[in-house]
């Protein structure tokens, strides 16, 4: 299905979910949406079910029993999208930190320019981040510097979570082997694609921090990323990736 499907993991996104769905469906190019909700107490899923009546052929919902992490939510969504034979599969946040208008840029990079994986990059043309404190900008930017040093990938925004995959990338990555759930998940997915020599392109986007709802960032997620990168490099060296 060339329209592509956008996977949005949610946990307590009631303030954003309707707006992000309507913004995505208002684009000139048609995209489908799969919301993977971790049984949000704020009834995010109830709002999605309500909107499914309005968008029965475009909006899909998977509800998991508990909050289990970003990475596992995406893997769940990837498997669903592959089972439903979508050609292009996207990652996007619910909080408008990723502008839905940029979905068309990512699609263009994969469908027309031949990329296997297109990254909505905050850092490929400088630092394009709005409303973040300097400390967080520096943490994010130098995390990608660190990843480049350890892995050898030439990706400026290794922790980016705004992605388009050609389905063959996800078909040829063993999704059951994906270990990490936070920032390290985003690095791991890119590294596994890099290790298989897929064509990776960074598309410049402007990242705007959420204005509604709460960030899911935590110290454990940052720790996972720091040590996860080293373990990925060792696995590749031992041919166990």
Secondary structure, DSSP 8 states (H G I E B T S, - for coil): -TT-EEEEEESS-TTTHHHHHHHHHTSSS--EEEEEE---TT-HHHHHHHHHTT-TTTEEEEE-SS---HHHHHHHHHHHHHHTT-SEEEE--SSSSS-GGGHHHHHHHHHTT--SEEEEESSTTS--EES--HHHHHHHHHHHHHHHHHH----S-TT---EEEEHHHHHHS-GGG----SHHHHHHHHHHHHHTT--EEEEE--EE--SSS-----HHHHHHHHHHHHHHHHHHHTT--
